[in-house]
Amino acid sequence: MSNPVVVYGSKFLAEMLYYDSLNHSDFKIEAFAADEAYVAETGYYLGLPMVAVETITERYPPSSYDMIVLTTSFHDMRNREGMYTKAKALGYTLRNYISPSSIVSPGLEMGDNNLIFEQVFLGHRGQLGSGNIIRQQVYVGHEFTVGNNNVISSGCTIGGECRIENNCYIGLNATILHKLTISEESLVGAGSVVIRNTEPFSRNVGNPSRVLSYHKEGLKVNL
C-alpha cells in the first residue's frame, strides 16, 4: 500500500476527489492543507483535519505522507507551478490520481501530481506531464502530448495526436480537432471548436474559434 495522502489546494476539487477516492483501493486521504489564511476556523473539512501548509510537515511528515496539489481556475494558471514547487520543496512525493471509472489506454507516460476524474478516456501511447487536471467525461485521442499545469474542463473532446503545451485552460465542452497544437498559456472558451493551432497567451472563443485577446502581461478579462 502507498502512503496516505494530504490534499493541498482548491476545496471544491478536494471534495470531488475525496468522494471519488472512497472507491480507490490505494489512495487514502488523511488530511487537507491550505495556505494559513484559508484554513477553516473549525480546523476540519469533510470530517478530516485541515492544517496550514506552512506547518504541515510537523504533523504530516513527507517521510510518511504523500501529497497532491489542486488548482483549477484560469485566473491562477501562473500560480499552479508555484504551489507545485512549494510542495516539492517541502519534500513530499506528489501523487497521481486516476479515477477507477476512467479508462487509460496502454503506454501512457505520466509525470506526477496529475488528477484524472471520472469517466475520462485517454487514448493509447499518450504523454502526460505533471500538475494537470482532467475533469469528468473528457475524451483525448491517441498519441496525445500534454505538458504541465493544464486544466481540461468537463466534456471536452480532443482529437488524436494533439499537443497541449503548458499552463493552458480548456473550457467546458470545447472541441479540438486532431493534430493541433494548443500553445503555451492558451485559453479556450467553453463550447469553442478549435480548427487551427492557437497562439501563445491567446484567448480563443467561438465555432470555429477566433482570437479574442492576448494576456501575456496578465489576465484581466473573463472568457
Backbone as JSON, one array per atom type, in Angstrom:
{
  "sequence": "MSNPVVVYGSKFLAEMLYYDSLNHSDFKIEAFAADEAYVAETGYYLGLPMVAVETITERYPPSSYDMIVLTTSFHDMRNREGMYTKAKALGYTLRNYISPSSIVSPGLEMGDNNLIFEQVFLGHRGQLGSGNIIRQQVYVGHEFTVGNNNVISSGCTIGGECRIENNCYIGLNATILHKLTISEESLVGAGSVVIRNTEPFSRNVGNPSRVLSYHKEGLKVNL",
  "N": [[0.84, -1.21, 0.0], [0.41, 2.27, -0.71], [1.62, 5.41, 0.72], [-0.56, 7.32, 2.91], [-2.45, 10.28, 1.94], [-2.12, 13.83, 1.74], [-4.16, 16.49, 0.83], [-3.72, 19.4, -0.94], [-4.85, 22.6, -1.62], [-7.39, 23.71, -3.92], [-10.64, 23.74, -2.59], [-13.12, 22.85, -3.61], [-12.41, 21.07, -5.65], [-10.99, 19.34, -4.07], [-13.02, 18.23, -2.55], [-14.51, 16.8, -4.49], [-12.53, 14.99, -5.28], [-12.13, 13.65, -2.86], [-14.57, 12.2, -2.45], [-14.64, 10.57, -4.74], [-12.33, 9.12, -4.33], [-12.99, 7.36, -2.34], [-13.69, 5.05, -3.54], [-11.36, 4.04, -4.43], [-8.71, 1.79, -4.23], [-6.15, 2.29, -3.34], [-5.61, 4.88, -2.44], [-5.7, 6.86, -0.01], [-7.04, 9.52, 1.62], [-5.82, 11.54, 4.12], [-5.76, 14.06, 5.28], [-6.41, 17.61, 4.82], [-4.88, 20.48, 3.34], [-4.08, 23.97, 3.39], [-3.09, 27.31, 2.44], [-2.2, 29.4, 5.18], [-4.04, 31.53, 5.62], [-6.39, 30.58, 4.63], [-7.28, 28.42, 6.02], [-9.83, 26.54, 7.5], [-11.85, 27.73, 10.21], [-12.76, 25.85, 12.01], [-10.88, 23.9, 11.81], [-11.27, 21.55, 10.49], [-12.28, 19.66, 7.61], [-14.68, 18.15, 5.68], [-14.82, 16.29, 7.66], [-12.21, 15.59, 8.17], [-8.87, 16.47, 9.32], [-7.88, 19.88, 8.71], [-5.12, 21.68, 7.86], [-2.56, 24.22, 8.15], [-0.43, 24.82, 5.43], [2.01, 25.86, 5.91], [2.9, 24.73, 8.25], [2.7, 22.06, 7.87], [4.48, 19.88, 7.7], [5.17, 19.24, 10.29], [3.12, 17.81, 11.44], [2.32, 16.01, 9.51], [4.61, 14.41, 8.23], [6.78, 14.32, 5.33], [8.06, 11.91, 5.02], [6.26, 9.99, 5.69], [3.84, 10.57, 4.53], [2.19, 11.3, 1.46], [1.43, 13.81, -1.1], [-1.04, 15.69, -2.92], [-1.53, 18.32, -5.16], [-3.88, 20.82, -5.86], [-5.15, 23.0, -8.2], [-7.26, 25.14, -10.13], [-8.61, 27.31, -11.58], [-8.55, 29.47, -14.49], [-7.68, 31.96, -13.84], [-5.66, 31.6, -11.97], [-3.56, 30.4, -13.3], [-0.83, 30.92, -13.49], [-0.1, 30.53, -10.94], [-0.2, 27.87, -10.43], [2.15, 26.37, -10.92], [3.78, 27.43, -8.94], [2.6, 26.54, -6.52], [2.91, 23.8, -6.84], [5.72, 23.64, -6.88], [6.24, 24.53, -4.29], [5.2, 22.44, -2.72], [6.87, 20.35, -3.54], [9.31, 21.33, -2.6], [8.95, 21.04, 0.1], [9.41, 18.42, 0.41], [7.67, 16.38, -0.25], [6.41, 13.44, -1.85], [4.64, 13.67, -4.79], [1.51, 12.67, -5.69], [-0.18, 10.9, -8.35], [-3.6, 10.76, -9.4], [-5.99, 8.61, -10.62], [-9.23, 8.18, -11.52], [-11.19, 5.34, -10.62], [-13.2, 4.85, -12.47], [-12.34, 5.73, -14.91], [-10.72, 5.35, -18.15], [-7.61, 4.48, -19.09], [-5.51, 4.15, -21.67], [-3.12, 1.65, -22.87], [0.43, 2.22, -22.51], [0.71, 4.84, -21.61], [2.67, 7.62, -20.72], [3.56, 9.33, -17.85], [3.94, 12.13, -15.67], [4.04, 13.54, -12.42], [1.58, 14.39, -9.86], [-0.87, 14.56, -11.23], [-4.37, 14.78, -11.83], [-7.04, 12.87, -12.61], [-10.29, 12.75, -13.34], [-13.62, 11.26, -13.06], [-14.8, 8.96, -15.6], [-13.15, 9.58, -17.76], [-11.45, 9.27, -20.86], [-8.36, 8.3, -22.03], [-6.37, 8.15, -24.8], [-4.32, 5.64, -26.53], [-0.74, 5.38, -26.15], [-0.14, 7.93, -25.13], [1.26, 11.03, -23.77], [1.68, 12.54, -20.73], [2.39, 15.27, -18.78], [3.18, 16.91, -15.76], [1.16, 17.96, -12.96], [-1.39, 18.31, -14.07], [-4.95, 18.71, -14.55], [-7.68, 16.84, -15.33], [-10.93, 16.94, -16.08], [-14.27, 15.57, -15.54], [-15.61, 13.18, -17.88], [-14.06, 13.61, -20.21], [-12.65, 13.2, -23.43], [-9.69, 12.13, -24.88], [-7.76, 11.7, -27.67], [-5.66, 9.27, -29.45], [-2.06, 9.06, -29.05], [-1.48, 11.56, -27.92], [-0.02, 14.61, -26.57], [0.46, 16.17, -23.59], [1.5, 18.89, -21.73], [2.58, 20.55, -18.82], [0.73, 21.55, -15.89], [-1.88, 22.07, -16.84], [-5.43, 22.6, -17.34], [-8.17, 20.71, -18.23], [-11.4, 21.01, -18.92], [-14.66, 19.69, -17.98], [-16.27, 17.43, -20.24], [-14.87, 17.88, -22.62], [-13.62, 17.28, -25.95], [-10.88, 15.97, -27.5], [-8.89, 15.6, -30.24], [-6.91, 12.95, -31.79], [-3.3, 12.82, -31.63], [-2.91, 15.43, -30.81], [-1.33, 18.32, -29.35], [-0.89, 19.78, -26.28], [0.48, 22.45, -24.74], [2.0, 24.12, -22.01], [0.37, 25.29, -18.98], [-2.24, 25.79, -19.91], [-5.78, 26.4, -20.36], [-8.67, 24.72, -20.92], [-11.91, 25.2, -21.75], [-15.32, 24.25, -20.7], [-16.77, 21.58, -22.51], [-15.39, 22.09, -24.87], [-14.06, 21.54, -28.19], [-11.34, 20.12, -29.84], [-9.77, 19.75, -32.8], [-8.07, 17.01, -34.5], [-4.46, 16.57, -34.41], [-3.61, 19.15, -33.72], [-1.99, 22.02, -32.16], [-2.16, 23.37, -28.98], [-1.06, 26.19, -27.81], [1.41, 27.53, -25.48], [0.03, 28.67, -22.47], [-2.56, 29.14, -23.48], [-6.01, 30.02, -23.61], [-9.05, 28.44, -23.99], [-12.31, 28.97, -24.77], [-15.49, 28.0, -23.28], [-17.33, 25.55, -25.03], [-16.13, 26.1, -27.44], [-14.81, 25.47, -30.76], [-11.91, 24.33, -31.92], [-10.0, 24.71, -34.74], [-7.58, 25.21, -35.76], [-4.05, 25.69, -34.96], [-3.42, 27.27, -31.81], [-2.29, 30.53, -30.69], [0.48, 31.48, -28.56], [-0.39, 32.61, -25.26], [-2.99, 33.39, -25.89], [-6.56, 34.09, -26.1], [-9.22, 32.18, -26.95], [-12.24, 31.83, -28.65], [-15.5, 30.63, -29.7], [-17.11, 29.1, -32.63], [-16.12, 28.37, -35.72], [-13.2, 28.65, -33.57], [-11.87, 31.85, -32.65], [-9.33, 34.37, -32.13], [-9.74, 36.19, -29.27], [-8.39, 37.93, -27.56], [-5.17, 38.82, -26.09], [-2.97, 37.88, -23.39], [-0.42, 38.16, -22.3], [0.78, 39.92, -20.52], [-0.73, 39.63, -18.29], [-3.8, 38.48, -16.73], [-6.92, 39.86, -17.36], [-9.56, 39.97, -18.23], [-12.53, 38.11, -18.15], [-13.28, 34.98, -19.77]],
  "CA": [[0.0, 0.0, 0.0], [1.12, 3.54, -0.76], [1.41, 6.3, 1.85], [-1.76, 8.16, 2.89], [-2.28, 11.5, 1.14], [-2.61, 15.14, 2.14], [-4.63, 17.23, -0.34], [-3.4, 20.82, -0.76], [-5.34, 23.47, -2.69], [-8.79, 24.0, -4.18], [-11.54, 22.97, -1.74], [-14.19, 22.14, -4.33], [-11.78, 19.92, -6.28], [-10.65, 18.41, -3.0], [-14.24, 17.5, -2.17], [-14.79, 15.82, -5.54], [-11.51, 13.95, -5.18], [-12.37, 12.87, -1.65], [-15.66, 11.23, -2.62], [-14.25, 9.58, -5.73], [-11.26, 8.27, -3.79], [-13.55, 6.32, -1.47], [-13.77, 3.83, -4.35], [-10.0, 3.72, -4.89], [-8.14, 0.86, -3.26], [-4.79, 2.65, -2.91], [-5.49, 6.34, -2.36], [-6.41, 7.22, 1.22], [-6.83, 10.9, 2.03], [-5.7, 11.62, 5.58], [-5.95, 15.43, 5.75], [-6.41, 18.67, 3.82], [-3.98, 21.58, 3.68], [-4.3, 25.23, 2.69], [-2.29, 28.4, 2.98], [-2.71, 29.69, 6.53], [-5.18, 32.45, 5.6], [-7.58, 29.89, 4.12], [-7.62, 27.26, 6.85], [-11.14, 26.68, 8.14], [-11.77, 28.03, 11.65], [-13.01, 24.63, 12.78], [-9.73, 23.01, 11.72], [-11.66, 20.3, 9.83], [-13.0, 19.74, 6.34], [-15.22, 16.82, 5.35], [-14.56, 15.4, 8.78], [-10.78, 15.32, 8.31], [-8.13, 17.67, 9.71], [-7.39, 20.84, 7.74], [-3.97, 22.31, 8.52], [-1.81, 25.21, 7.37], [0.69, 24.2, 4.72], [3.25, 26.39, 6.49], [3.34, 23.86, 9.36], [2.21, 20.73, 7.54], [5.46, 18.8, 7.89], [5.26, 18.89, 11.7], [2.06, 16.84, 11.77], [2.26, 15.02, 8.43], [5.96, 14.47, 7.62], [6.86, 13.74, 3.98], [8.56, 10.53, 5.07], [5.14, 9.08, 5.95], [2.66, 11.0, 3.8], [2.33, 11.9, 0.14], [0.59, 14.99, -1.28], [-1.49, 16.07, -4.25], [-1.78, 19.77, -5.19], [-5.01, 21.07, -6.74], [-5.56, 24.35, -8.59], [-8.13, 24.91, -11.29], [-9.1, 28.45, -12.34], [-7.61, 30.1, -15.42], [-7.12, 33.15, -13.19], [-4.45, 31.28, -11.2], [-2.72, 29.49, -14.08], [0.58, 31.15, -13.19], [0.14, 30.13, -9.56], [-0.19, 26.41, -10.31], [3.52, 25.87, -10.81], [4.31, 27.85, -7.65], [2.11, 25.63, -5.48], [3.57, 22.52, -7.1], [7.11, 23.78, -6.45], [6.24, 24.63, -2.83], [5.02, 21.1, -2.17], [8.1, 19.61, -3.81], [10.36, 21.84, -1.71], [8.7, 20.5, 1.44], [9.92, 17.05, 0.42], [6.63, 15.39, -0.46], [6.13, 12.75, -3.11], [3.36, 14.14, -5.3], [0.81, 11.52, -6.24], [-1.19, 10.96, -9.4], [-4.87, 10.11, -9.09], [-6.82, 8.23, -11.77], [-10.49, 7.64, -11.03], [-11.45, 3.94, -11.02], [-14.15, 4.77, -13.59], [-11.72, 6.22, -16.14], [-10.01, 4.39, -18.98], [-6.3, 4.95, -19.54], [-5.03, 3.14, -22.61], [-1.74, 1.22, -22.63], [1.57, 3.0, -22.99], [0.72, 6.23, -21.15], [3.81, 8.14, -19.95], [2.96, 10.33, -16.99], [4.74, 12.7, -14.61], [3.4, 13.42, -11.11], [0.58, 15.38, -9.46], [-1.98, 14.64, -12.18], [-5.68, 14.4, -11.31], [-7.91, 12.45, -13.7], [-11.57, 12.48, -12.71], [-14.44, 10.14, -13.51], [-15.26, 8.73, -16.96], [-12.21, 10.13, -18.74], [-10.78, 8.31, -21.74], [-7.07, 8.75, -22.56], [-6.0, 7.23, -25.87], [-3.08, 4.88, -26.39], [0.56, 5.99, -26.39], [-0.15, 9.35, -24.79], [2.25, 11.57, -22.85], [1.08, 13.49, -19.8], [3.44, 15.81, -17.92], [2.89, 16.99, -14.32], [0.3, 19.02, -12.47], [-2.57, 18.5, -14.92], [-6.26, 18.32, -14.04], [-8.58, 16.47, -16.41], [-12.22, 16.83, -15.42], [-15.14, 14.44, -15.87], [-16.14, 12.9, -19.23], [-13.17, 14.13, -21.25], [-12.06, 12.25, -24.37], [-8.43, 12.55, -25.5], [-7.43, 10.66, -28.64], [-4.38, 8.55, -29.42], [-0.74, 9.69, -29.25], [-1.53, 12.96, -27.49], [1.03, 15.13, -25.69], [0.01, 17.24, -22.7], [2.63, 19.34, -20.94], [2.44, 20.7, -17.38], [-0.13, 22.56, -15.26], [-3.04, 22.37, -17.68], [-6.77, 22.19, -16.9], [-9.09, 20.35, -19.3], [-12.68, 21.01, -18.22], [-15.57, 18.59, -18.24], [-16.96, 17.28, -21.51], [-14.06, 18.25, -23.78], [-13.19, 16.26, -26.9], [-9.58, 16.36, -28.05], [-8.54, 14.62, -31.25], [-5.63, 12.26, -31.71], [-2.04, 13.47, -31.99], [-2.88, 16.84, -30.4], [-0.31, 18.73, -28.39], [-1.24, 20.89, -25.4], [1.75, 22.82, -24.1], [1.94, 24.3, -20.56], [-0.44, 26.35, -18.38], [-3.43, 26.07, -20.73], [-7.1, 26.14, -19.76], [-9.64, 24.35, -21.95], [-13.21, 25.35, -21.1], [-16.33, 23.21, -20.77], [-17.32, 21.09, -23.78], [-14.62, 22.52, -26.05], [-13.61, 20.51, -29.11], [-10.08, 20.43, -30.51], [-9.61, 18.77, -33.87], [-6.86, 16.21, -34.39], [-3.15, 17.04, -34.86], [-3.43, 20.58, -33.47], [-1.21, 22.44, -31.0], [-2.67, 24.42, -28.11], [0.23, 26.74, -27.41], [1.66, 27.97, -24.1], [-0.9, 29.56, -21.76], [-3.77, 29.43, -24.25], [-7.32, 29.84, -23.01], [-10.06, 28.05, -24.97], [-13.58, 29.2, -24.1], [-16.47, 26.92, -23.22], [-18.06, 25.26, -26.24], [-15.4, 26.5, -28.65], [-14.31, 24.43, -31.65], [-10.6, 24.78, -32.38], [-9.7, 24.05, -36.01], [-6.19, 25.53, -36.13], [-3.18, 25.89, -33.81], [-3.58, 28.55, -31.12], [-1.08, 31.31, -30.45], [0.79, 31.59, -27.13], [-1.03, 33.67, -24.47], [-4.19, 33.85, -26.58], [-7.89, 33.7, -25.64], [-9.86, 31.69, -28.16], [-13.66, 31.55, -28.41], [-16.38, 30.53, -30.84], [-17.14, 27.94, -33.52], [-14.78, 27.96, -35.27], [-12.64, 29.59, -32.6], [-11.1, 33.01, -33.1], [-8.61, 35.01, -31.02], [-10.46, 37.31, -28.66], [-7.41, 38.88, -26.99], [-3.93, 38.22, -25.6], [-2.82, 38.19, -21.97], [0.96, 37.9, -21.89], [1.13, 40.78, -19.38], [-1.59, 39.35, -17.15], [-5.19, 38.19, -17.03], [-7.75, 40.98, -16.93], [-10.94, 39.85, -18.67], [-13.04, 36.75, -18.14], [-13.83, 34.4, -21.0]],
  "C": [[0.87, 1.25, 0.0], [0.84, 4.35, 0.51], [0.04, 6.97, 1.77], [-1.42, 9.53, 2.31], [-2.84, 12.71, 1.86], [-2.97, 15.91, 0.86], [-4.46, 18.73, -0.07], [-3.98, 21.61, -1.93], [-6.84, 23.59, -2.71], [-9.75, 23.12, -3.38], [-12.6, 22.23, -2.55], [-13.64, 20.97, -5.12], [-11.43, 18.87, -5.23], [-11.86, 17.59, -2.58], [-14.59, 16.43, -3.21], [-13.8, 14.66, -5.49], [-11.78, 13.05, -3.98], [-13.44, 11.8, -1.88], [-15.34, 10.19, -3.67], [-13.22, 8.61, -5.16], [-11.77, 7.21, -2.83], [-13.69, 4.99, -2.2], [-12.41, 3.37, -4.86], [-9.3, 2.88, -3.82], [-6.8, 1.31, -2.7], [-4.59, 4.16, -2.91], [-6.32, 6.79, -1.17], [-6.04, 8.65, 1.62], [-6.88, 10.99, 3.55], [-6.02, 13.01, 6.1], [-5.98, 16.37, 4.56], [-5.48, 19.78, 4.3], [-4.32, 22.8, 2.83], [-3.3, 26.24, 3.21], [-2.98, 28.92, 4.24], [-3.96, 30.55, 6.53], [-6.47, 31.77, 5.21], [-7.96, 28.65, 4.92], [-8.94, 27.51, 7.56], [-10.99, 26.89, 9.64], [-11.96, 26.77, 12.49], [-11.79, 23.71, 12.8], [-10.04, 21.68, 11.08], [-12.36, 20.61, 8.51], [-13.41, 18.33, 5.95], [-14.89, 15.79, 6.44], [-13.11, 15.05, 9.0], [-10.04, 16.6, 8.7], [-7.78, 18.55, 8.51], [-6.31, 21.66, 8.44], [-3.3, 23.29, 7.57], [-0.61, 24.54, 6.71], [2.02, 24.68, 5.29], [3.79, 25.51, 7.61], [3.02, 22.39, 9.09], [3.19, 19.62, 7.89], [5.6, 18.39, 9.35], [4.28, 17.77, 12.06], [2.0, 15.7, 10.76], [3.59, 15.04, 7.67], [5.99, 13.79, 6.26], [7.45, 12.34, 3.94], [7.42, 9.52, 5.21], [3.88, 9.4, 5.16], [3.05, 11.54, 2.42], [1.38, 13.1, 0.05], [0.11, 15.06, -2.72], [-1.92, 17.53, -4.17], [-2.84, 20.06, -6.24], [-5.23, 22.56, -6.96], [-6.32, 24.22, -9.89], [-8.42, 26.13, -12.14], [-8.07, 28.97, -13.34], [-7.03, 31.38, -14.85], [-5.81, 32.85, -12.46], [-3.51, 30.36, -11.97], [-1.24, 29.68, -13.77], [0.93, 30.8, -11.76], [0.26, 28.62, -9.41], [1.22, 25.88, -10.1], [4.13, 26.25, -9.47], [3.87, 26.95, -6.52], [2.75, 24.25, -5.61], [5.01, 22.56, -6.58], [7.21, 23.85, -4.92], [6.11, 23.25, -2.19], [6.25, 20.23, -2.38], [9.21, 20.03, -2.84], [10.18, 21.35, -0.28], [9.11, 19.04, 1.55], [8.89, 15.98, 0.13], [6.75, 14.7, -1.82], [4.75, 13.18, -3.56], [2.7, 13.01, -6.09], [-0.03, 11.87, -7.46], [-2.46, 10.31, -8.88], [-5.62, 9.86, -10.4], [-8.08, 7.59, -11.22], [-10.67, 6.19, -11.49], [-12.39, 3.81, -12.21], [-13.59, 5.28, -14.9], [-10.98, 5.11, -16.86], [-8.72, 5.03, -19.48], [-5.7, 3.85, -20.4], [-3.57, 2.79, -22.36], [-0.7, 2.21, -23.17], [1.59, 4.45, -22.56], [2.0, 6.52, -20.37], [3.3, 9.33, -19.16], [3.95, 10.81, -15.94], [4.06, 12.5, -13.26], [2.36, 14.53, -10.92], [-0.49, 15.62, -10.53], [-3.25, 14.13, -11.53], [-6.61, 14.12, -12.48], [-9.23, 11.99, -13.08], [-12.34, 11.37, -13.41], [-14.72, 10.15, -15.01], [-14.43, 9.49, -18.0], [-11.66, 8.99, -19.58], [-9.5, 8.95, -22.27], [-6.57, 7.71, -23.55], [-4.6, 6.64, -25.72], [-1.86, 5.72, -26.79], [0.55, 7.5, -26.17], [0.99, 9.72, -23.85], [1.61, 12.69, -22.04], [2.16, 13.95, -18.84], [3.04, 15.78, -16.46], [1.92, 18.12, -14.03], [-0.92, 19.29, -13.31], [-3.84, 18.04, -14.22], [-7.16, 18.06, -15.24], [-9.92, 16.14, -15.77], [-13.08, 15.72, -16.03], [-15.52, 14.4, -17.35], [-15.35, 13.61, -20.34], [-12.68, 12.98, -22.12], [-10.8, 12.86, -24.97], [-7.96, 11.41, -26.4], [-6.01, 10.15, -28.54], [-3.18, 9.47, -29.61], [-0.76, 11.19, -28.95], [-0.29, 13.32, -26.67], [0.45, 16.29, -24.9], [1.17, 17.61, -21.8], [2.32, 19.4, -19.45], [1.42, 21.77, -17.02], [-1.28, 23.02, -16.15], [-4.33, 21.93, -16.99], [-7.61, 21.92, -18.15], [-10.44, 20.13, -18.64], [-13.59, 19.88, -18.7], [-16.14, 18.62, -19.65], [-16.15, 17.62, -22.74], [-13.75, 17.03, -24.65], [-11.94, 16.75, -27.6], [-9.1, 15.26, -28.98], [-7.16, 14.01, -31.06], [-4.47, 13.12, -32.19], [-2.04, 14.98, -31.71], [-1.77, 17.07, -29.39], [-0.83, 19.93, -27.61], [0.01, 21.23, -24.61], [1.54, 23.04, -22.6], [0.97, 25.42, -20.17], [-1.63, 26.75, -19.24], [-4.7, 25.77, -19.94], [-8.08, 25.91, -20.89], [-11.01, 24.32, -21.3], [-14.18, 24.23, -21.39], [-16.74, 22.88, -22.2], [-16.61, 21.64, -25.01], [-14.23, 21.31, -26.89], [-12.35, 20.98, -29.82], [-9.85, 19.34, -31.55], [-8.22, 18.14, -33.82], [-5.64, 16.93, -34.96], [-2.95, 18.54, -34.69], [-2.56, 20.81, -32.24], [-1.93, 23.56, -30.28], [-1.45, 25.0, -27.4], [0.22, 27.26, -25.97], [0.64, 28.98, -23.61], [-2.06, 30.02, -22.65], [-5.01, 29.21, -23.38], [-8.3, 29.52, -24.13], [-11.41, 28.12, -24.26], [-14.52, 28.03, -24.18], [-17.2, 26.78, -24.56], [-17.34, 25.61, -27.53], [-14.96, 25.29, -29.45], [-13.02, 24.96, -32.28], [-10.23, 24.0, -33.63], [-8.3, 24.37, -36.51], [-5.38, 25.72, -34.86], [-3.47, 27.23, -33.15], [-2.23, 29.23, -30.98], [-0.81, 31.37, -28.95], [0.07, 32.79, -26.5], [-2.3, 34.21, -25.12], [-5.46, 33.34, -25.92], [-8.71, 33.39, -26.89], [-11.3, 31.3, -27.86], [-14.38, 31.35, -29.73], [-16.25, 29.24, -31.62], [-17.24, 28.42, -34.97], [-14.18, 29.04, -34.37], [-11.86, 30.7, -33.29], [-10.38, 33.59, -31.89], [-9.39, 36.21, -30.53], [-9.5, 38.38, -28.15], [-6.16, 38.1, -26.62], [-3.72, 38.68, -24.16], [-1.4, 37.95, -21.47], [1.33, 38.7, -20.65], [0.22, 40.57, -18.18], [-3.02, 39.13, -17.59], [-6.09, 39.27, -16.48], [-9.23, 40.8, -17.23], [-11.35, 38.4, -18.66], [-13.4, 36.3, -19.53], [-15.34, 34.34, -20.9]]
}
